[in-house]
């Protein structure tokens, strides 16, 4: 909308409601106290209208219309090829729209109706969000060429107490998982001397000899293929791992559809280096 059209619409709404919704000055426009109260109600009304349209779409036919899928960056490059092949082959009428964001942003998008379904690491422990488990995957240790642990099998988690571990930036759930693994191994903290915004950069820092890092199994083949100066090491059982799941709004009218999609994804992911969970 143009600014004059928006101003006219707001003025018309104020006249209809008989209250002042905004306070106008020469520099800015603010919601009035009445506007703040009514904005909360308006948001609820819009969410209900969105739910009504969503239910109408679901009633017309499953797996049609738009599905807005949010994916975390440490999953997207490695699982999206499988997801996209499945959707194109089995659900050709589904308009899949993908949004790669960090976990906090994805959860905000799900709660606000901007996103319909999330693919991310769990548990989340967020009220109003239902998790549909897909698989568990182990972490492996990635080292530079010549490192004493490179290529070894069955290494104990305790080795993490003494290594220069490189981590992702704040906000990535994989960073938090790596820190949890270190705490379980008896390490109190990991100095953030060097961090990276993505796994690709993190692995290149390892190849350059700045330290070691942890990668989920689904990322290993893609990321280590970019350099011949990397080795991997496997932990002794039970290896540190993470769980990947779909997450949806509790009570969504598309719950049956989302659960069917989860079942299809489990079948499609059986060839990946993961342990399928759920049913």
Backbone as CSV, one residue per row, in Angstrom:
resi,resn,N_x,N_y,N_z,CA_x,CA_y,CA_z,C_x,C_y,C_z
1,UNK,0.841,-1.199,0.000,0.000,0.000,0.000,0.873,1.245,0.000
2,UNK,0.395,2.262,-0.664,1.094,3.543,-0.601,0.803,4.202,0.746
3,UNK,1.653,5.154,1.123,1.473,5.812,2.425,0.144,6.565,2.508
4,UNK,-0.261,7.309,1.483,-1.557,7.993,1.577,-2.730,7.020,1.711
5,UNK,-2.657,5.902,0.978,-3.738,4.918,1.064,-3.802,4.302,2.455
6,UNK,-2.632,4.006,3.045,-2.592,3.445,4.386,-3.156,4.435,5.405
7,UNK,-2.754,5.701,5.290,-3.258,6.714,6.214,-4.772,6.847,6.100
8,UNK,-5.275,6.802,4.870,-6.723,6.892,4.676,-7.455,5.713,5.275
9,UNK,-6.868,4.510,5.135,-7.499,3.320,5.695,-7.528,3.383,7.219
10,UNK,-6.429,3.852,7.823,-6.382,3.971,9.282,-7.410,5.001,9.757
11,UNK,-7.492,6.116,9.075,-8.455,7.155,9.456,-9.883,6.638,9.351
12,UNK,-10.173,5.878,8.289,-11.510,5.313,8.120,-11.831,4.328,9.236
13,UNK,-10.828,3.523,9.635,-11.040,2.564,10.719,-11.273,3.293,12.038
14,UNK,-10.530,4.358,12.286,-10.728,5.144,13.504,-12.141,5.733,13.543
15,UNK,-12.621,6.207,12.413,-13.959,6.784,12.361,-15.021,5.716,12.618
16,UNK,-14.822,4.549,12.042,-15.774,3.454,12.232,-15.812,3.009,13.687
17,UNK,-14.624,2.877,14.307,-14.544,2.381,15.686,-14.829,3.476,16.713
18,UNK,-14.650,4.719,16.319,-14.887,5.822,17.241,-13.782,6.019,18.252
19,UNK,-12.561,5.550,17.934,-11.421,5.730,18.829,-10.208,6.135,18.003
20,UNK,-9.243,6.766,18.664,-7.992,7.123,18.004,-7.005,5.973,18.147
21,UNK,-6.551,5.450,17.020,-5.676,4.278,17.036,-4.196,4.647,17.029
22,UNK,-3.854,5.794,16.437,-2.447,6.176,16.346,-2.272,7.623,16.783
23,UNK,-1.092,7.893,17.302,-0.710,9.255,17.667,0.295,9.740,16.629
24,UNK,-0.033,10.809,15.930,0.779,11.305,14.832,1.554,12.549,15.264
25,UNK,2.850,12.538,14.971,3.674,13.723,15.166,4.369,14.015,13.835
26,UNK,5.140,15.078,13.802,5.840,15.417,12.556,6.963,14.426,12.241
27,UNK,7.397,13.663,13.246,8.530,12.757,13.042,8.152,11.286,13.004
28,UNK,7.097,10.899,13.676,6.778,9.470,13.727,5.315,9.258,14.069
29,UNK,4.916,7.996,13.930,3.546,7.593,14.246,3.622,6.464,15.268
30,UNK,2.877,6.590,16.359,2.863,5.577,17.412,1.444,5.087,17.635
31,UNK,1.333,3.829,18.066,0.027,3.326,18.465,-0.415,4.033,19.742
32,UNK,-1.669,4.418,19.787,-2.234,4.983,21.016,-2.505,3.842,21.982
33,UNK,-2.786,4.121,23.261,-3.157,3.042,24.190,-4.318,2.204,23.664
34,UNK,-5.321,2.869,23.080,-6.449,2.119,22.501,-5.980,1.289,21.316
35,UNK,-5.082,1.857,20.507,-4.554,1.127,19.358,-3.789,-0.112,19.764
36,UNK,-3.027,-0.005,20.854,-2.271,-1.168,21.333,-3.211,-2.282,21.776
37,UNK,-4.290,-1.914,22.477,-5.248,-2.923,22.931,-5.953,-3.589,21.752
38,UNK,-6.382,-2.791,20.793,-7.114,-3.342,19.660,-6.205,-4.116,18.703
39,UNK,-4.923,-3.761,18.674,-3.992,-4.488,17.811,-3.866,-5.945,18.245
40,UNK,-3.911,-6.175,19.564,-3.862,-7.555,20.075,-5.072,-8.339,19.580
41,UNK,-6.253,-7.722,19.672,-7.471,-8.386,19.209,-7.439,-8.586,17.691
42,UNK,-6.935,-7.594,16.972,-6.863,-7.694,15.513,-5.941,-8.837,15.086
43,UNK,-4.828,-9.000,15.803,-3.915,-10.094,15.487,-4.606,-11.441,15.658
44,UNK,-5.374,-11.588,16.740,-6.100,-12.838,16.969,-7.115,-13.083,15.858
45,UNK,-7.795,-12.017,15.419,-8.778,-12.157,14.341,-8.093,-12.611,13.053
46,UNK,-6.957,-12.000,12.727,-6.232,-12.368,11.511,-5.728,-13.809,11.569
47,UNK,-5.285,-14.240,12.755,-4.834,-15.621,12.900,-5.983,-16.592,12.682
48,UNK,-7.180,-16.234,13.184,-8.344,-17.096,12.978,-8.762,-17.127,11.512
49,UNK,-8.664,-15.986,10.838,-8.958,-15.957,9.402,-7.962,-16.840,8.649
50,UNK,-6.686,-16.761,9.033,-5.683,-17.614,8.413,-5.965,-19.085,8.639
51,UNK,-6.386,-19.428,9.869,-6.729,-20.821,10.167,-7.926,-21.278,9.344
52,UNK,-8.893,-20.367,9.148,-10.070,-20.698,8.332,-9.656,-21.010,6.895
53,UNK,-8.787,-20.185,6.328,-8.328,-20.424,4.956,-7.509,-21.703,4.869
54,UNK,-6.694,-21.948,5.897,-5.888,-23.169,5.937,-6.771,-24.400,5.974
55,UNK,-7.828,-24.341,6.792,-8.738,-25.479,6.882,-9.472,-25.695,5.570
56,UNK,-9.859,-24.619,4.907,-10.520,-24.755,3.617,-9.591,-25.415,2.602
57,UNK,-8.301,-25.026,2.614,-7.334,-25.660,1.715,-7.217,-27.152,2.008
58,UNK,-7.145,-27.482,3.301,-6.986,-28.886,3.682,-8.208,-29.716,3.296
59,UNK,-9.392,-29.101,3.366,-10.611,-29.824,3.023,-10.718,-30.075,1.527
60,UNK,-10.188,-29.164,0.726,-10.280,-29.343,-0.718,-9.510,-30.583,-1.149
61,UNK,-8.279,-30.713,-0.702,-7.469,-31.893,-1.051,-6.178,-31.833,-0.265
62,UNK,-5.719,-32.959,0.299,-4.438,-32.958,1.016,-3.273,-32.792,0.044
63,UNK,-2.186,-32.253,0.564,-0.952,-32.077,-0.203,-1.168,-31.237,-1.459
64,UNK,-1.982,-30.201,-1.312,-2.130,-29.195,-2.356,-1.949,-27.823,-1.711
65,UNK,-1.818,-26.815,-2.533,-1.635,-25.471,-2.001,-0.219,-25.262,-1.502
66,UNK,-0.043,-24.244,-0.664,1.279,-23.834,-0.195,1.629,-24.516,1.127
67,UNK,2.862,-24.993,1.237,3.419,-25.484,2.497,4.725,-24.749,2.735
68,UNK,4.748,-23.903,3.763,5.928,-23.092,4.068,6.773,-23.820,5.103
69,UNK,7.899,-24.365,4.649,8.772,-25.204,5.475,9.982,-24.412,5.937
70,UNK,10.178,-24.354,7.256,11.356,-23.723,7.821,12.409,-24.770,8.161
71,UNK,13.678,-24.490,7.841,14.762,-25.453,8.055,15.960,-24.741,8.669
72,UNK,16.610,-25.380,9.647,17.812,-24.781,10.237,19.009,-24.950,9.294
73,UNK,19.993,-24.041,9.361,21.128,-24.079,8.431,21.987,-25.340,8.530
74,UNK,22.022,-26.003,9.693,22.850,-27.193,9.829,22.124,-28.460,9.377
75,UNK,20.945,-28.288,8.813,20.177,-29.392,8.240,19.926,-29.165,6.754
76,UNK,19.631,-27.919,6.377,19.160,-27.591,5.027,20.028,-28.160,3.897
77,UNK,21.360,-27.941,3.879,22.135,-28.393,2.713,22.194,-29.907,2.562
78,UNK,21.962,-30.636,3.637,22.191,-32.073,3.639,20.905,-32.891,3.509
79,UNK,19.771,-32.322,3.924,18.506,-33.052,3.861,17.556,-32.530,2.794
80,UNK,17.700,-31.277,2.393,16.764,-30.723,1.415,16.757,-31.478,0.089
81,UNK,17.894,-31.972,-0.422,17.800,-32.755,-1.656,16.831,-33.934,-1.535
82,UNK,16.855,-34.628,-0.397,15.925,-35.750,-0.175,14.498,-35.248,-0.059
83,UNK,14.304,-34.161,0.682,12.960,-33.607,0.861,12.374,-33.163,-0.479
84,UNK,13.164,-32.462,-1.280,12.663,-31.934,-2.546,12.361,-33.040,-3.540
85,UNK,13.200,-34.071,-3.581,12.914,-35.205,-4.469,11.600,-35.877,-4.083
86,UNK,11.390,-36.043,-2.774,10.166,-36.677,-2.296,8.941,-35.852,-2.681
87,UNK,8.993,-34.560,-2.430,7.836,-33.705,-2.709,7.534,-33.655,-4.200
88,UNK,8.563,-33.494,-5.022,8.332,-33.437,-6.473,7.765,-34.743,-6.998
89,UNK,8.259,-35.869,-6.455,7.816,-37.162,-6.970,6.469,-37.624,-6.446
90,UNK,6.200,-37.391,-5.141,4.984,-37.934,-4.530,3.878,-36.904,-4.386
91,UNK,4.238,-35.625,-4.216,3.224,-34.592,-3.981,3.396,-33.456,-4.988
92,UNK,3.189,-33.729,-6.271,3.470,-32.720,-7.306,2.586,-31.480,-7.227
93,UNK,1.433,-31.565,-6.568,0.533,-30.413,-6.467,0.825,-29.549,-5.245
94,UNK,1.799,-29.959,-4.441,2.153,-29.201,-3.241,3.163,-28.118,-3.605
95,UNK,2.848,-26.890,-3.257,3.742,-25.755,-3.503,4.624,-25.570,-2.271
96,UNK,5.778,-26.234,-2.276,6.690,-26.179,-1.135,7.544,-24.925,-1.214
97,UNK,7.510,-24.130,-0.139,8.331,-22.922,-0.035,9.264,-23.089,1.158
98,UNK,10.564,-22.962,0.925,11.579,-23.262,1.940,12.175,-21.970,2.495
99,UNK,12.318,-21.926,3.830,12.915,-20.778,4.513,14.009,-21.298,5.449
100,UNK,15.248,-20.918,5.195,16.372,-21.326,6.045,16.637,-20.238,7.079
101,UNK,16.466,-20.581,8.352,16.647,-19.619,9.437,17.118,-20.365,10.686
102,UNK,17.592,-19.616,11.661,17.973,-20.224,12.926,16.728,-20.581,13.733
103,UNK,16.916,-21.429,14.731,15.790,-22.015,15.455,14.836,-20.984,16.036
104,UNK,15.358,-19.966,16.705,14.491,-18.976,17.351,13.597,-18.286,16.334
105,UNK,14.155,-17.934,15.182,13.373,-17.275,14.137,12.320,-18.219,13.568
106,UNK,12.677,-19.494,13.405,11.714,-20.468,12.893,10.534,-20.636,13.846
107,UNK,10.815,-20.697,15.133,9.736,-20.867,16.107,8.822,-19.651,16.134
108,UNK,9.394,-18.466,16.002,8.573,-17.258,15.916,7.679,-17.317,14.673
109,UNK,8.255,-17.764,13.565,7.485,-17.868,12.333,6.368,-18.883,12.412
110,UNK,6.629,-19.984,13.110,5.590,-21.005,13.277,4.465,-20.486,14.155
111,UNK,4.819,-19.848,15.268,3.807,-19.328,16.196,2.956,-18.246,15.546
112,UNK,3.591,-17.421,14.705,2.868,-16.319,14.087,2.150,-16.670,12.811
113,UNK,2.288,-17.927,12.347,1.603,-18.336,11.127,2.373,-18.049,9.853
114,UNK,3.583,-17.482,9.957,4.394,-17.226,8.772,4.910,-18.528,8.172
115,UNK,5.122,-19.554,9.020,5.586,-20.865,8.597,4.574,-21.922,9.020
116,UNK,4.527,-23.025,8.264,3.576,-24.093,8.549,4.220,-25.288,9.240
117,UNK,5.480,-25.548,8.934,6.140,-26.763,9.390,7.635,-26.484,9.478
118,UNK,8.299,-27.088,10.471,9.733,-26.882,10.667,10.472,-28.207,10.585
119,UNK,11.706,-28.154,10.101,12.610,-29.297,10.083,13.860,-28.870,10.842
120,UNK,14.043,-29.444,12.041,15.094,-28.924,12.929,15.446,-29.937,14.001
121,UNK,16.432,-29.570,14.831,16.863,-30.437,15.925,15.953,-30.240,17.130
122,UNK,15.663,-31.333,17.808,14.815,-31.315,19.001,15.572,-32.028,20.129
123,UNK,15.091,-31.916,21.397,13.790,-31.378,21.813,13.781,-29.859,21.893
124,UNK,12.577,-29.296,21.681,12.394,-27.864,21.750,11.818,-27.433,23.090
125,UNK,10.869,-28.222,23.611,10.240,-27.871,24.878,9.457,-26.584,24.813
126,UNK,8.780,-26.346,23.676,8.038,-25.106,23.476,6.543,-25.405,23.526
127,UNK,5.787,-24.747,24.408,4.336,-24.973,24.457,3.689,-24.625,23.121
128,UNK,2.706,-25.429,22.739,1.995,-25.172,21.503,2.671,-25.709,20.264
129,UNK,3.793,-26.420,20.431,4.521,-27.000,19.298,4.592,-28.515,19.492
130,UNK,4.189,-29.265,18.482,4.228,-30.725,18.509,5.376,-31.214,17.640
131,UNK,6.214,-32.074,18.198,7.372,-32.604,17.481,7.052,-33.981,16.905
132,UNK,7.477,-34.225,15.659,7.295,-35.516,14.987,8.689,-36.044,14.664
133,UNK,9.244,-36.948,15.482,10.631,-37.396,15.280,10.826,-38.081,13.932
134,UNK,12.007,-37.839,13.340,12.367,-38.483,12.083,13.539,-39.442,12.264
135,UNK,14.670,-38.942,12.813,15.842,-39.800,12.957,16.815,-39.230,13.984
136,UNK,17.719,-40.085,14.451,18.868,-39.692,15.267,20.117,-39.841,14.410
137,UNK,21.081,-38.963,14.613,22.359,-39.092,13.905,23.504,-38.782,14.861
138,UNK,24.593,-39.519,14.695,25.767,-39.340,15.543,26.583,-38.133,15.096
139,UNK,27.359,-37.593,16.031,28.366,-36.598,15.709,29.699,-37.309,15.502
140,UNK,30.510,-36.766,14.608,31.875,-37.256,14.424,32.830,-36.102,14.674
141,UNK,34.043,-36.434,15.012,35.084,-35.424,15.234,35.841,-35.221,13.926
142,UNK,35.954,-33.978,13.497,36.693,-33.648,12.270,38.000,-32.977,12.680
143,UNK,39.105,-33.511,12.170,40.436,-33.037,12.558,41.242,-32.661,11.311
144,UNK,42.298,-31.871,11.488,43.190,-31.618,10.350,44.055,-32.843,10.059
145,UNK,44.584,-32.882,8.864,45.466,-33.980,8.466,46.656,-34.049,9.419
146,UNK,46.994,-35.275,9.850,48.129,-35.449,10.749,47.783,-35.376,12.217
147,UNK,46.533,-35.062,12.560,46.139,-34.993,13.965,46.167,-36.397,14.573
148,UNK,46.540,-36.503,15.815,46.702,-37.807,16.472,45.402,-38.601,16.544
149,UNK,44.241,-37.919,16.496,42.969,-38.619,16.571,42.356,-38.895,15.197
150,UNK,42.921,-38.311,14.167,42.357,-38.449,12.831,42.300,-39.896,12.357
151,UNK,41.126,-40.322,11.871,40.960,-41.674,11.353,40.704,-42.737,12.394
152,UNK,40.683,-42.376,13.666,40.508,-43.392,14.712,39.038,-43.732,14.924
153,UNK,38.790,-44.919,15.443,37.456,-45.391,15.796,37.383,-45.590,17.305
154,UNK,36.186,-45.403,17.852,35.964,-45.699,19.261,36.664,-44.770,20.226
155,UNK,36.840,-43.505,19.862,37.502,-42.575,20.785,36.531,-42.200,21.913
156,UNK,37.031,-42.016,23.133,36.154,-41.645,24.249,35.766,-40.167,24.187
157,UNK,34.606,-39.835,24.719,34.183,-38.434,24.751,35.144,-37.579,25.574
158,UNK,35.849,-38.211,26.491,36.740,-37.462,27.383,37.815,-36.690,26.631
159,UNK,38.115,-37.094,25.368,39.155,-36.374,24.623,38.739,-34.916,24.373
160,UNK,37.429,-34.645,24.435,36.954,-33.282,24.188,37.393,-32.312,25.274
161,UNK,37.824,-32.822,26.408,38.254,-31.939,27.497,39.509,-31.155,27.141
162,UNK,40.329,-31.711,26.240,41.647,-31.135,25.997,41.839,-30.568,24.595
163,UNK,40.838,-30.656,23.740,40.990,-30.241,22.342,40.587,-28.789,22.134
164,UNK,41.181,-28.169,21.121,40.788,-26.819,20.719,39.583,-26.947,19.793
165,UNK,38.389,-26.888,20.385,37.158,-27.152,19.651,36.618,-25.864,19.046
166,UNK,36.393,-25.874,17.731,35.837,-24.726,17.016,34.320,-24.864,16.950
167,UNK,33.613,-23.737,17.131,32.159,-23.758,17.225,31.527,-22.784,16.243
168,UNK,30.236,-22.985,15.988,29.450,-22.025,15.228,29.148,-20.802,16.084
169,UNK,28.663,-19.738,15.425,28.312,-18.515,16.137,27.124,-18.742,17.074
170,UNK,26.921,-17.798,17.967,25.757,-17.804,18.849,24.473,-17.844,18.014
171,UNK,23.477,-18.564,18.511,22.195,-18.643,17.829,21.984,-19.946,17.096
172,UNK,23.068,-20.645,16.751,22.936,-21.948,16.095,22.713,-23.021,17.156
173,UNK,21.691,-23.851,16.954,21.432,-24.905,17.934,22.574,-25.916,17.966
174,UNK,23.284,-26.083,16.846,24.402,-27.020,16.823,25.516,-26.568,17.768
175,UNK,25.687,-25.269,17.920,26.659,-24.758,18.888,26.270,-25.199,20.297
176,UNK,24.980,-25.028,20.641,24.515,-25.410,21.972,24.664,-26.913,22.194
177,UNK,24.398,-27.706,21.147,24.544,-29.157,21.281,25.998,-29.537,21.507
178,UNK,26.908,-28.881,20.797,28.336,-29.166,20.982,28.779,-28.822,22.401
179,UNK,28.290,-27.704,22.926,28.645,-27.321,24.293,28.073,-28.312,25.303
180,UNK,26.860,-28.805,25.040,26.274,-29.819,25.924,27.118,-31.089,25.926
181,UNK,27.591,-31.492,24.760,28.429,-32.694,24.657,29.727,-32.503,25.445
182,UNK,30.293,-31.306,25.355,31.519,-31.023,26.105,31.279,-31.078,27.610
183,UNK,30.140,-30.523,28.041,29.817,-30.562,29.475,29.633,-32.005,29.946
184,UNK,28.990,-32.829,29.119,28.820,-34.237,29.479,30.159,-34.952,29.573
185,UNK,31.135,-34.476,28.787,32.467,-35.085,28.809,33.319,-34.558,29.959
186,UNK,32.774,-33.585,30.728,33.496,-33.065,31.875,34.247,-31.785,31.613
187,UNK,33.923,-31.109,30.494,34.592,-29.850,30.180,33.677,-28.700,30.566
188,UNK,34.183,-27.774,31.349,33.345,-26.707,31.881,32.984,-25.672,30.830
189,UNK,33.947,-25.310,29.971,33.663,-24.280,28.972,34.549,-24.485,27.760
190,UNK,34.179,-23.783,26.665,34.973,-23.804,25.437,35.235,-22.352,25.059
191,UNK,36.473,-21.863,25.189,36.768,-20.467,24.845,36.422,-20.176,23.382
192,UNK,35.665,-19.114,23.137,35.236,-18.767,21.783,36.285,-17.895,21.103
193,UNK,37.477,-18.467,20.871,38.543,-17.704,20.233,38.298,-17.549,18.740
194,UNK,37.675,-18.537,18.126,37.342,-18.500,16.699,35.999,-19.165,16.494
195,UNK,35.097,-18.505,15.785,33.780,-19.079,15.484,33.485,-18.884,14.005
196,UNK,32.415,-19.533,13.524,32.037,-19.443,12.117,30.530,-19.348,11.997
197,UNK,30.060,-18.756,10.891,28.637,-18.599,10.657,28.015,-19.845,10.041
198,UNK,28.817,-20.737,9.471,28.297,-21.943,8.830,29.262,-23.095,8.927
199,UNK,28.769,-24.303,8.671,29.618,-25.490,8.792,30.722,-25.510,7.746
200,UNK,30.450,-24.962,6.550,31.475,-24.931,5.520,32.714,-24.170,5.967
201,UNK,32.497,-23.003,6.550,33.621,-22.210,7.054,34.304,-22.915,8.218
202,UNK,33.502,-23.508,9.087,34.050,-24.203,10.250,35.015,-25.303,9.826
203,UNK,34.617,-26.075,8.833,35.451,-27.181,8.364,36.732,-26.657,7.706
204,UNK,36.636,-25.547,6.978,37.838,-24.983,6.366,38.816,-24.462,7.418
205,UNK,38.288,-23.963,8.543,39.161,-23.557,9.647,39.903,-24.763,10.214
206,UNK,39.210,-25.890,10.291,39.866,-27.123,10.753,40.954,-27.532,9.766
207,UNK,40.634,-27.493,8.472,41.616,-27.874,7.449,42.856,-26.988,7.527
208,UNK,42.651,-25.740,7.957,43.779,-24.819,8.091,44.569,-24.990,9.370
209,UNK,44.155,-25.940,10.205,44.927,-26.252,11.399,44.587,-25.444,12.631
210,UNK,43.432,-24.757,12.639,43.086,-23.929,13.798,42.459,-24.723,14.939
211,UNK,42.075,-25.966,14.701,41.461,-26.762,15.748,40.689,-27.922,15.165
212,UNK,39.742,-28.445,15.935,38.892,-29.545,15.500,37.442,-29.111,15.691
213,UNK,36.512,-29.891,15.142,35.100,-29.559,15.330,34.257,-30.818,15.306
214,UNK,32.981,-30.651,15.641,32.022,-31.745,15.607,31.067,-31.528,14.444
215,UNK,30.834,-32.589,13.670,29.875,-32.532,12.567,28.843,-33.634,12.723
216,UNK,27.570,-33.347,12.407,26.578,-34.425,12.335,26.878,-35.300,11.125
217,UNK,26.549,-36.582,11.204,26.907,-37.528,10.146,26.382,-37.113,8.781
218,UNK,25.186,-36.530,8.723,24.629,-36.175,7.419,25.440,-35.089,6.717
219,UNK,26.238,-34.334,7.469,27.022,-33.252,6.877,28.429,-33.674,6.496
220,UNK,28.884,-34.814,6.969,30.290,-35.192,6.826,30.704,-35.326,5.364
221,UNK,29.948,-36.074,4.575,30.346,-36.333,3.186,30.450,-35.033,2.391
222,UNK,29.472,-34.159,2.544,29.470,-32.897,1.799,30.623,-31.999,2.235
223,UNK,30.784,-31.815,3.525,31.741,-30.830,4.018,33.200,-31.294,3.921
224,UNK,33.463,-32.556,4.190,34.860,-33.016,4.144,35.344,-33.221,2.713
225,UNK,34.432,-33.311,1.745,34.837,-33.485,0.347,35.469,-32.221,-0.221
226,UNK,35.349,-31.105,0.481,35.868,-29.833,-0.016,37.352,-29.644,0.256
227,UNK,37.962,-30.557,0.996,39.390,-30.424,1.306,39.997,-31.809,1.492
228,UNK,41.244,-31.956,1.033,41.976,-33.212,1.244,42.863,-33.138,2.475
229,UNK,42.624,-32.133,3.292,43.427,-31.943,4.497,42.596,-32.173,5.755
230,UNK,41.636,-33.087,5.658,40.748,-33.380,6.782,40.686,-34.872,7.050
231,UNK,40.498,-35.216,8.310,40.247,-36.590,8.718,39.059,-36.593,9.685
232,UNK,38.427,-37.736,9.843,37.332,-37.860,10.805,37.659,-38.955,11.812
233,UNK,37.055,-38.838,12.974,37.214,-39.839,14.029,35.835,-40.143,14.597
234,UNK,35.577,-41.427,14.874,34.292,-41.861,15.391,34.388,-42.107,16.897
235,UNK,33.319,-41.688,17.612,33.275,-41.869,19.059,32.847,-43.290,19.413
236,UNK,33.252,-43.718,20.604,32.795,-45.003,21.124,31.309,-44.924,21.422
237,UNK,30.605,-46.049,21.304,29.175,-46.104,21.625,28.966,-45.942,23.130
238,UNK,27.908,-45.242,23.548,26.994,-44.492,22.681,27.608,-43.159,22.272
239,UNK,27.672,-42.923,20.974,28.261,-41.690,20.476,27.336,-40.503,20.749
240,UNK,27.873,-39.322,20.917,27.004,-38.141,21.030,26.178,-38.000,19.758
241,UNK,24.931,-37.586,19.906,24.043,-37.552,18.750,23.035,-36.421,18.888
242,UNK,22.277,-36.197,17.833,21.168,-35.244,17.865,19.966,-35.893,17.190
243,UNK,18.783,-35.405,17.532,17.540,-35.900,16.926,16.971,-34.817,16.011
244,UNK,16.576,-35.211,14.823,15.959,-34.312,13.857,14.479,-34.680,13.737
245,UNK,13.647,-33.652,13.697,12.202,-33.877,13.681,11.508,-32.804,12.858
246,UNK,10.257,-33.066,12.513,9.360,-32.033,12.030,8.653,-31.438,13.242
247,UNK,8.341,-30.167,13.188,7.605,-29.515,14.273,6.441,-28.738,13.660
248,UNK,5.269,-28.871,14.272,4.069,-28.193,13.772,3.329,-27.553,14.932
249,UNK,2.442,-26.621,14.619,1.599,-26.044,15.659,0.661,-27.116,16.192
250,UNK,0.577,-27.225,17.504,-0.344,-28.187,18.117,-1.777,-27.817,17.740
251,UNK,-2.509,-28.790,17.226,-3.890,-28.552,16.855,-4.096,-28.068,15.435
252,UNK,-3.029,-27.951,14.633,-3.192,-27.507,13.257,-4.111,-28.454,12.487
253,UNK,-4.895,-27.896,11.579,-5.828,-28.718,10.812,-5.093,-29.614,9.811
254,UNK,-3.809,-29.327,9.597,-3.028,-30.139,8.657,-2.183,-31.194,9.374
255,UNK,-2.529,-31.509,10.610,-1.721,-32.442,11.399,-1.613,-33.810,10.720
256,UNK,-2.716,-34.334,10.217,-2.687,-35.641,9.554,-1.778,-35.613,8.343
257,UNK,-1.863,-34.529,7.589,-1.018,-34.347,6.405,0.458,-34.287,6.799
258,UNK,0.764,-33.546,7.868,2.156,-33.422,8.314,2.700,-34.762,8.791
259,UNK,1.881,-35.540,9.475,2.337,-36.852,9.961,2.561,-37.813,8.797
260,UNK,1.728,-37.731,7.780,1.936,-38.576,6.594,3.224,-38.186,5.884
261,UNK,3.495,-36.870,5.806,4.739,-36.412,5.210,5.933,-36.924,6.002
262,UNK,5.834,-36.917,7.333,6.916,-37.422,8.182,7.186,-38.893,7.891
263,UNK,6.128,-39.681,7.742,6.298,-41.108,7.445,6.994,-41.298,6.099
264,UNK,6.639,-40.491,5.120,7.270,-40.579,3.806,8.739,-40.177,3.881
265,UNK,9.033,-39.166,4.694,10.419,-38.725,4.846,11.271,-39.797,5.513
266,UNK,10.719,-40.465,6.526,11.481,-41.541,7.179,11.878,-42.607,6.165
267,UNK,10.941,-42.998,5.317,11.229,-44.010,4.309,12.283,-43.519,3.321
268,UNK,12.206,-42.239,2.948,13.139,-41.688,1.973,14.536,-41.504,2.549
269,UNK,14.652,-41.417,3.884,15.937,-41.136,4.519,16.648,-42.381,5.026
270,UNK,16.132,-43.545,4.703,16.735,-44.789,5.223,18.128,-45.051,4.658
271,UNK,18.455,-44.446,3.532,19.787,-44.651,2.960,20.820,-43.672,3.519
272,UNK,20.385,-42.715,4.338,21.307,-41.771,4.949,21.982,-42.408,6.177
273,UNK,23.100,-41.870,6.626,23.796,-42.433,7.805,23.111,-42.009,9.106
274,UNK,21.865,-42.448,9.288,21.054,-42.061,10.442,20.312,-43.273,10.982
275,UNK,19.711,-43.103,12.160,18.856,-44.140,12.747,17.414,-43.613,12.766
276,UNK,16.566,-44.203,11.953,15.186,-43.760,11.831,14.446,-44.012,13.149
277,UNK,13.662,-43.044,13.581,12.870,-43.189,14.812,11.433,-42.761,14.518
278,UNK,10.523,-43.104,15.415,9.134,-42.727,15.256,8.397,-43.698,14.363
279,UNK,7.116,-43.473,14.232,6.283,-44.347,13.408,5.094,-43.561,12.892
